[in-house]
Amino acid sequence: MHSILIIGCGSIGERHLRCFNNTGRCTVAGCDTNPMLLEAMVTRYGVPVFSSLDEALAKGRFDAVVICTPAHLHLPIALKLLPLGLHVFIEKPLAIDVALVPEVREAMAQAKGYVAVAYVYHLMPWMAGAREYLLKGGLGKVLHVSSTSGQHFPTYRPAYKDIYYAKHELGGGAIQDALTHIVNAVEWLIGPCTRVYCDAAHQALEGVTVEDTVNVSARHGDALVSYALTQFQAPNENTLVIHCERGSVKVEIHERRWGFIHHGEAGWTWHVTPPLERDELFTAQASAFMDGMEGMATPLATFEEAVQTLKFNQAALRSAASGQAVEIS
Ligand SMILES: NC(=O)c1ccc[n+]([C@@H]2O[C@H](COP(=O)([O-])OP(=O)(O)OC[C@H]3O[C@@H](n4cnc5c(N)ncnc54)[C@H](O)[C@@H]3O)[C@@H](O)[C@H]2O)c1
């Protein structure tokens, strides 16, 4: 049995706590600075809780941590824990800037722990299916990708005004909070983004000033990629279309399906996954992380993949502020 500490028991932290528990492969404990949340974790799950990371480290014994605080704290916390030999699973986005990345790299090289980042799209069977099909190479080179996505954020995250989302410096706004998932998934499918032109604005969400709407015209190497995302629209939909030399792949994330079509064919050939509870993806993700702890291969986003997506986030914010395209090294 592994022993896992969840750091930050807010919205996603509670889900990780429950889903790691659901795997039956570990014991879990929670840590949060909010005493009311800790009480809720005890009542709902009967787990040990700690009111600070220092208290948890002094009183408990853990093999791994899941860092579920707002993003500006992800790397400072990782830096504290890697030298202790712990495995570290970090929520997205990796951070709000790259300042601590070299230090964390160094700590990872010294320590033996497994490190991964919780970009959960890597666990979606429809995303993995599309990726496997593209990697086989039968469609040829990727030439163009378009992504359109969005949801009515107030419906899905009513607390958005009162959490990290309201501030860029805490990891908020549509680019760092929502678009980052999609860009990371596209990078996983076709390779890293190399240039970004981003137009973004606050269009609708009440009580915040960060961007809730984003248009990006990007290059991922030779491929032209467009991203459009809103957080005020009624439909909760997320579609990715990848056009290649000899045909196309489409992923309809909200329909849990992916398909392909070759030049000259009349319609898509679809692969559909039956309905899943949202927890199932996170339980699969928890299990994959423990596979990684045990030395097995996993589909999880690596630290370096998350650094690359962090560079995209930063480049997109810079481009939106300056009106200029930004190259990503
Ligand atoms: N993968 C996903 O689908 C997904 C979904 C939501 C959020 N997230 C990411 O997870 C992170 C947290 O998001 P959230 O929605 O759960 O936010 P949240 O505000 O609901 O929870 C964050 C929690 O961290 C706690 N915290 C802050 N500083 C702490 C510290 N020093 N020690 C212990 N606890 C501390 C806060 O008290 C709070 O309860 C963000 O980076 C966010 O982008 C990922």
PDBQT file of the ligand as one rigid body, heavy atoms in Angstrom, charges set to zero:
ROOT
HETATM    1  N1  LIG A 401      -7.105  18.850 -13.587  1.00  0.00    +0.000 N 
HETATM    2  C1  LIG A 401      -8.255  19.471 -13.449  1.00  0.00    +0.000 C 
HETATM    3  O1  LIG A 401      -9.253  19.115 -14.056  1.00  0.00    +0.000 OA
HETATM    4  C2  LIG A 401      -8.330  20.645 -12.498  1.00  0.00    +0.000 A 
HETATM    5  C3  LIG A 401      -9.571  21.113 -12.099  1.00  0.00    +0.000 A 
HETATM    6  C4  LIG A 401      -9.604  22.171 -11.194  1.00  0.00    +0.000 A 
HETATM    7  C5  LIG A 401      -8.422  22.746 -10.747  1.00  0.00    +0.000 A 
HETATM    8  N2  LIG A 401      -7.235  22.285 -11.181  1.00  0.00    +0.000 N 
HETATM    9  C6  LIG A 401      -5.971  22.895 -10.712  1.00  0.00    +0.000 C 
HETATM   10  O2  LIG A 401      -5.746  22.479  -9.365  1.00  0.00    +0.000 OA
HETATM   11  C7  LIG A 401      -5.232  23.551  -8.577  1.00  0.00    +0.000 C 
HETATM   12  C8  LIG A 401      -6.215  23.846  -7.432  1.00  0.00    +0.000 C 
HETATM   13  O3  LIG A 401      -7.472  24.159  -7.969  1.00  0.00    +0.000 OA
HETATM   14  P1  LIG A 401      -8.842  24.064  -7.120  1.00  0.00    +0.000 P 
HETATM   15  O4  LIG A 401      -9.926  24.328  -8.097  1.00  0.00    +0.000 OA
HETATM   16  O5  LIG A 401      -8.882  22.815  -6.319  1.00  0.00    +0.000 OA
HETATM   17  O6  LIG A 401      -8.662  25.344  -6.164  1.00  0.00    +0.000 OA
HETATM   18  P2  LIG A 401      -9.335  25.565  -4.739  1.00  0.00    +0.000 P 
HETATM   19  O7  LIG A 401      -9.187  27.011  -4.444  1.00  0.00    +0.000 OA
HETATM   20  O8  LIG A 401     -10.702  24.958  -4.703  1.00  0.00    +0.000 OA
HETATM   21  O9  LIG A 401      -8.407  24.714  -3.749  1.00  0.00    +0.000 OA
HETATM   22  C9  LIG A 401      -7.073  25.055  -3.433  1.00  0.00    +0.000 C 
HETATM   23  C10 LIG A 401      -6.845  24.674  -1.977  1.00  0.00    +0.000 C 
HETATM   24  O10 LIG A 401      -5.470  24.830  -1.644  1.00  0.00    +0.000 OA
HETATM   25  C11 LIG A 401      -5.422  25.228  -0.277  1.00  0.00    +0.000 C 
HETATM   26  N3  LIG A 401      -4.116  25.787   0.025  1.00  0.00    +0.000 N 
HETATM   27  C12 LIG A 401      -3.612  26.987  -0.378  1.00  0.00    +0.000 A 
HETATM   28  N4  LIG A 401      -2.354  27.127   0.100  1.00  0.00    +0.000 NA
HETATM   29  C13 LIG A 401      -2.063  26.001   0.796  1.00  0.00    +0.000 A 
HETATM   30  C14 LIG A 401      -0.908  25.562   1.500  1.00  0.00    +0.000 A 
HETATM   31  N5  LIG A 401       0.194  26.309   1.590  1.00  0.00    +0.000 N 
HETATM   32  N6  LIG A 401      -0.954  24.346   2.116  1.00  0.00    +0.000 NA
HETATM   33  C15 LIG A 401      -2.072  23.585   2.044  1.00  0.00    +0.000 A 
HETATM   34  N7  LIG A 401      -3.191  23.952   1.383  1.00  0.00    +0.000 NA
HETATM   35  C16 LIG A 401      -3.192  25.152   0.766  1.00  0.00    +0.000 A 
HETATM   36  C17 LIG A 401      -6.568  26.231  -0.153  1.00  0.00    +0.000 C 
HETATM   37  O11 LIG A 401      -6.974  26.413   1.191  1.00  0.00    +0.000 OA
HETATM   38  C18 LIG A 401      -7.646  25.548  -1.003  1.00  0.00    +0.000 C 
HETATM   39  O12 LIG A 401      -8.512  24.736  -0.234  1.00  0.00    +0.000 OA
HETATM   40  C19 LIG A 401      -5.047  24.720  -9.545  1.00  0.00    +0.000 C 
HETATM   41  O13 LIG A 401      -3.723  24.715 -10.017  1.00  0.00    +0.000 OA
HETATM   42  C20 LIG A 401      -5.999  24.406 -10.680  1.00  0.00    +0.000 C 
HETATM   43  O14 LIG A 401      -5.605  24.950 -11.932  1.00  0.00    +0.000 OA
HETATM   44  C21 LIG A 401      -7.164  21.235 -12.019  1.00  0.00    +0.000 A 
ENDROOT
TORSDOF 0
